[in-house]
Structures are given as structure tokens and as C-alpha cells.
Amino acid sequence: MHGSAGRVTASAVLALTLAVSTGCSGGSPGASPSGRGSASPTTGSPSPTFGEARLVIGTLLPQTGSLRHLGPATQAAAQLAVDDVNAAGGVLGRDVRLIAGDSGDTTTNVAVQTVGRLLDDKVDAVIGSLSSAVTLSVIDRITSAGVVQVSPGDSSVRLTTYPDRDLYARTAPVDSVTAGALARLVVDDGRRTAGLLVARDSSAQDFAAAFSTAFAAAGGTPAAPVLYDPTATDLTPAVTTVALTRPAAVVLVGGDESPEVVREMATRGIGPPALYLAPSNLSNALYTSLPDGLMAGAQGVVPGEAPDSTLRARLLAVEPSLVDLTDAAQTYDAVILVALAAEAARSTVGSEISARIAEVSTGGTTCRTFAACRDLVASGQDIDYVGLSGLVDVNRNGDLTSSPVSAYRYGPDNTVGAVPSRRFPATTG
């Protein structure tokens, strides 16, 4: 999930230290200095059919709002995926066009405006948002236009049965998977009571509810969530309420306001190692302004496999200023799934793309790149795309069927390392 502006979640992947220099090899084969892929088809690419339309993908990712710290990496990942597709000859023999758009958060009308602009630009697919709450505010407009939407971060179970005209899918697991892993982490640390500080946002509240259910099932006793206004200038009442219960652990589910919450918690004697974070506020970018060591020992989880050094280097080649990689791998995979589904359907029509997403992500011959998978599709084979975030098996409801979860621990510099402190095996929601 993403908390106060959403993932919401659901995979994501973590706020990582990018211990890779910008001089590392990266970028897609044949990419231009601007980071955009070559338009030249590779040898062996299928010939385009006359009259086939160019695939146009729009992004609905946070440039503003409470999840804006997740925007740079996810937008870079979308660009990297398109670069890779175009370097391999594009979709149906034509370069994919990518149009960037801001999702904002639920306190603004940004997402509605962005979707209107993307639909005016005739996009065939929308990648985003990272917040279930934001998605629920625009999904009807997207799907009623016949456009397929694939989210790298939505995790609310409400989207599983939402009447989406079979045009919605996600590469992030539902809240129960990630929140369940966080609950196990807390219990395994020997903490049997948990207080919850939760941003007043439906996505954050969904994640908190999933945590409470999993924590109780694991033998813990969760307190009722204490909600706070993420835009409030005084967080003392909410933090004081949690402090008075003297819980063994405190779970913070929020967004970019989290540093101020942590600062206030410290004045009340609450903090690491009893502090645990949701994916929405597990970040290297958020806490560097805090006093050194204030986050040391805090832990959090994000869904998906940890991005490896190659992905980090390639993303840095697209956007050298990146600090966090949360949801980057899931975003890359979302774009590749749309491209492969379009190849399998031999169409850029949203409903036809959506109908093939489950087909190209489950069963069949395993493949790991767009080029390899596209060539198998062209030869008539059924494929199973294994993505950068791990297995991305999407069922007919558009849900990710399972996901591993990685846990991270903050060090004395208020950041997490590139290597997870613990991994939880893939589980279903």
C-alpha cells in the first residue's frame, strides 16, 4: 500500500541506498544520450501489420502530493521500460510513446486533470497510480474510455472486485501480503502489542486494517488506529494518544509528513527500535533532515524483490538524482506487461491488451526481457514473463497472485541499505 497518498501499496520495492555511481553501465541498448531508446528495430523483430496503431502509454505517478518521494524512481522506470521496448523494435514494429502525468494525492484534483489530459492525448494504457485512493477517484473515467490501467502500487482489496470493465490490473500485491509480512516482523522481534499512527487517508487506513488483522492472527494485540491529519501543523495530540498506551511497537503508516511525525514521537520517548514503517514511508529521501541516528534501528517492509545493482545503475542513467527505488521494479514490469499483451493481441486497443495480460504473465515458457518474450510470442508460443520485481503472475481479476516481501533496517545515517535485512517468501493475498 502507499499510505497517505496511497501504496497505497502494494510492490514494491524499497527505499534503497543507491550505492552505485552514475558512471556505472546502464541505459537500454541503443539508447540515445537523452535516455530515449533507438527507433531502429532489432534483427528478428516481427514485421508490422499495415494500419496498426502506435502504442501510447501515459503515466499517473506522483510528482506532487504526499507520495511525491516515490515519483522520480517510478517515472524513470517507466521511461527505462519504454526505452528497452523501443530498442528492441517497439510494439508491433512501431516505437511506443510515453506521456508523463502527475497523480497528486487525494487532497487535490490533480489526478482527474491528468487523466483528462492523457485521454485527450489518446493513450491506450495508463500506468498508475501508486495509491488505491487516487485510483478509485479516476478508474471509472479511465476504463469507461476503453483504456487499460495497470498500477505498480495499488494494494486495496476493494479493487479486486471493483467493476472495472476488465480493464484494470496491478503488479503490486494486496495489502494483506505486505501488511502480513510487517506483522510477522513485529512478532518475530518479540513485540506483542502494537500502536498504530495512521494518516487520515483511505489507503493508509486499509493498510492499517490489514496489519491489525494479521498481527492479531499472529498472536499480537493491536490497538485501535490513531488517525492524524497529514497536513496538520500540530501532531502532538495523535502522538500523545499512542504514547499513553505504552505499546511495544508503533507502526507508522503515512507519507511525506512522516519525518515530522517521527520528530514528535521522539519528544514522547517513542522511536527505534520499536518503530515500524509501511511501504509508503520507507524511504531514504524522507528522513535525512532528522538528527543523525534518530531513525537507527527502525524497520519497514516493501513488496517485491530488492532491485539489483544493474537495475539501480540503469535507473540512475535515466535519472541521476534518484535516492529511492520503491515501486520502480513494479513500474517497469507494468509497462512491459502492457507491451507484451499488445504484441500477443496484435492490437493497441485497451480491451484487447487487458485480455492478454494474464496470458503473458502466467504459464508457458519463462522469459525475462521484452525482446525475448516478444520473439516467443511471435513464434506462437505461450509465455510467462518473469519481471524485475519477481514473479508477476496476474490473474483474471487483474490481481498479482503472490509476492515476496523484503524488510529493511535504518542505519545511523537515517537511510536503509541496498540489502534487505530479511526476506519473506512469496505469499498470496
N, C-alpha and C positions, 0 to 999 in steps of 0.2 A: 504494500500500500504506500501511498505517499500522503502523508499526514495532512497538514493544514492547508495545503492547496491540493491536495490529494494525498502518491502512490503511495494518489492514494497510494500502491503499490499497489505491486505486487508486484523484474525481477528484476532483478535486477541487477545491476550488480554494484557494488560498493563504492564508498568514497575512499579512493586509493591514493597512496602516495605515488606520484609519478616519478619514480627513481630512474628515469630514462632521459638522456639528454636529447635535445632537439636535433642533434646530429645523427641519431640512430637511423638506420634504414627504415623507410616507411613509405606510405602512399601506395596507391594502386599501380600495378604495372601499366606503363604508358601514360601515367597522369602528367598533366601539364604543370608548370610551376605554380599555377593558381590553385592546384589541388583538384581540378576538374579532369575527369577521365578523357582519354582519347576517344575520338569518334570512329576510329578505324576498327572494323570488325576483325576478330581473330580468325585464323585459318580454321576451317571446320565449322564455323557458325552456320546455323540454318539460314537459308535464303528467305528474305521477307516475302510475304504474300502481297500481291498488289492490293492497294487500298487499305492495308492495315494501319490503324491509327497509332500514333506515338503515345507511349505510356507517360502520363503526367501524375506525379506524386506530390502532395502537399504535406507539410508538417504542421502539427498542432502541439508545439513544445514550449516550455516556459522560458520566455525571455524576460518577463516581469512576474511579479507576484511572489508568493511565499515559497515556491519551488524553483525560483529562478537560478539557484545554485546548481540545479540539475540540467539546465538548458544547454550550456555550451557543449558538454560531452555528448548529449543525445543528438543535437543538431550536427555535430561533427561526425557522429556515427552514421547518421542518415546520409550525409554527403559522401562519406567513405564508401558506403554500400553502393550508392549510385555510381560513384567513380569506378568501382570494381565491375559493376554490371556493364557500364559503357565501354570499359577497357576490353571486355570480353565480347563486344559486338552489339551490346544493347539488348532490348527486348523486342522480339520479332523483327530483328535486323535494324532497329532504329534506336538512337540514344534516348534514354529516359531523361525527362525534365524534372527537376526538383524545385519546388517553390516553398520557401521557409515561411512559417507563420507562428505567431505567439499565442499561447493558450491562456496567459494570465492566471488568475485564480478565481475562486467563486465570489470574491468581493468586487469584481469588476465585470464589465460586459465585453472584455477583450476577446474571449473565445468565440462569442457569437459574431462579432465583427470579422474576426479572422476567417471563420468558416464561410461567411458570406463572400468574402474576397476570393477564397480558394474555389468556391463553387462558380463564381463569375469567371475564374480562370480555367474552368472546365477540367478540374482534376479528376482523375479516375480513382484515386485512393488517397486516404488521409492517414498519416502515421501520427498517433497520439490519441488522447493526451496521456499525461503521467498521473492524472487524478481522476478517479472514478466520478467524483462530484462534478468536475468540469465536463467530463464525457457525458454524463447524464443530462447536462444542460444543453448539449448540442447534437446528441446522437440522432434524434428524430430528424433534424434538418439535414444531416449528412446522409442518412440511409434513405430518406424519402426522395433524395435526389438521385438515388441509384448508385451512390458512391460507396466503395468498401472502406471500412475503418479498421485499422489494426493498431492496438495500443501496446506499447512496451512497458506500461506501468500500472494500468488499472488492475485493481485486485478485489473490488467489491463483489460479493456473491450475488448481489442484485442484478448484475449484468449477465449472469448465466442464463436467466430465464427472461431477460428483457425482450420485448417484441421488436427485434432489430431488423426484420425483413431478411434474416440470414446474411446480413452484410457486415457483421461485427466479429472480430476475433482479437485475441491478445497473446502476447509472448511473455506475459507475467503470470505467475500463479495467483490463485485466490488467497485472500487474507489468512485463511486457516493454515495454509502451508507455512508462510513466513512467521506469522504470529505464534504458530505452534512450535517452531524452532526456537523462537525467543523465549517462550515459556519453558522449554526444556533446558535452555541455557541457564535461566534463573534458578530453576530447581536443582540442576546439577551443581550449581555453585553453593548449594546448601541453604538457599533463601526460600522460606516457606510462606512469607507474607509479602504482598506487593501493593504499593500505592500507584495510582495512575494519574499523571498530569497530561491532559489531552486538550489539544486545540479545539475550539468550538467550530468544527467542520465535519460534515457527514463522513468524509473519507477517513479522517483521523478517528472518529468515533467508531466506525466499522472495524478498524484495525484493533482498537482497544477492546471492543466486544469479543473479537476473535481471540485475543490474548487471554482475556479473563476466562473464557470457556476452556481453553487449552490448559491454562495454569491450574484451574480447579480440577480438571481431569488428571493432571499430573500430581495431585496431592497438595497443591498450594491453596492459599486463601487470598483471593484478590479483593481489594477494597473497591468501593464504587468509584468510578472515574470522577476526577475533579476537573471540570471544564474551565478553560480560560479563553478570553478573547485575545487572539494573536496580535491584534492591533493595539491592545491596551498599553498604557504607559506605566501602570502600576500593577505588577504581578504578585504583589505581596499577599493579598487575600487567598489566592489559589494555592500558592506555595505553603503558606502557613497552615492551611487546612490539611494538606498532605503531611506536613511535618508533625502535626499534633497526633497523628495515628502511629507514629514511630514504626513505619514498615521496614522490613529487612531489605527490600529492594524498591526502587522507584523507577517506573517505566515512563519515559517522556515521549509523547507522540505529537510532533509538531512540524514546523517548517523553519524558515529563515529567522524567526524570532527566538529560536531555541537558545542561542547564546545568552540572551537576557534572562531567560528562564533559569539557565544553569547558574548565572551570576547571582540571581536572587536565592536560588536553592543553597548556594554556598554560605550565604549570610544566615541561613537557618540550620546549618550543620548537616545538610544533605548533599551527597555527591558521590563520586567514585570512592571505592569500587562498587557501591550499591546502585549506581546509575546505569540504566539500560536504555538503548535508543531503538526506535523504529527505523525502517529504511529511509523514510522521508527526511530524517535529520541526522543520519550517519554521514558525516561529511568532513573533508579536510578543509574546505573553504570557510566553514561557518565559525570555527572556534579559535582561529589563530589570533584574534584580538583579545582573547581572555588571558589572564595571568598565566605564565608558564606553569604547567603541571596541573592546572585546575581540572583538566579532563583525564589525567593519567589514571588508567585502570577502568574507565568507563568502557562499556561494551555495547555492541549492537549487531544487527543481522541484516543481510540483504539476500534476495533470492538469486539463483544462478551460480554458474562457475565464476571464479575470480578471473578477470581479464589478464591474459598473459602478457609478457613483455613485448611480444610482437604487436599485439593489438594496441597496447599503450603507445608504442613508438609510432605506429601508423596514424593513430588519432592525433598525436602531437604534431605530425607532419601536416595535418589538416588545420589544427588549431593549437599553436604552440603554447598558449596560455592556460591550457587545461590543468585543473587540480583534481577534480572529482571525476570518477568514471561510472557512477551509479546509473544504471539503466542503459549504458552505452551499448553493451553487447546485445541486449534485448531489442534495442532500436535498430541496430544493424540487421539482426535476424528478421525483424518485421518487414523491412524493405526487401530483403532477399526473398522472403516467402511470397510477397506480392509479385515480384518479378517472375519467380518460378511458376506461380499459379497462372500468371498471364501467358507464359510460354506453354504450359500444359493445356490451357483453354484455347490457345491461338487467338486470343482476344484481349482487348483492354476494357471491355465492358465490366462494370463493377460486380454485377451479379454472377457473371461467368468466372471472374477472378476468385471471388469469395467461395464459389462452389468447389474450387480446386485446392484451396489452402490445406484442408485436412489430407487430401490425397498426396500432395507433395511433401508433407511433413511426417507421415506415418507409413510404416510398412515399406516394402520394396527395397531397392538397392541403396545402401548408405552412400551419401556423398556429402562433401563438406564445403564446396565452393559453388558460386553461381555457375561458373563455366563448366565444371564437371557435371553438375546436376542438369544444366540445360542440355548438354550433349546427350545425356542418358534419356532425357525426355524426348529429344529429337529422334532418338533411335527407337522410340516406342516403349521404353521401359518405365515401370513404376519406380518412384524414388522415395527416399526417406532422408530429407535434409537434416543434418546434424549441425547446429549452429554454434556461434561463438559463445553463447550463453549455456550451451549444453544441448541436451535433447529438447527439441521444440515441437513435440507431438501435440498437435491441435485437434481436438475432437469436433464433432459436428455441431456442437453448441458454440464453437469458437473459443473454448477454454483450453488452456495448457493443461495436459493431463497429469503432469508431475514436474517437480523442480527440485534440484538440490538447493541448499541454503548455506551461505558462508557467514561465519561470525568473525568480528574484528574487535581488537582491543586498542584503546588510545594509549599513546606513549606520553612522555614528559613534554613533548613539543605540541601537544594538543591535536595530533593527527594520528591516523592509523597507518599501518604498514601495508605493503603490497601483498603480503602473505597472510591468509586467514589464520586466526588463532584456533579456529575449529571449523570443521565442515560437517554438515548434517546431510545424510543421503537423501536422494530424491524421494519425495512423498507426494501423494495425491491429496487434493483438497476435499 
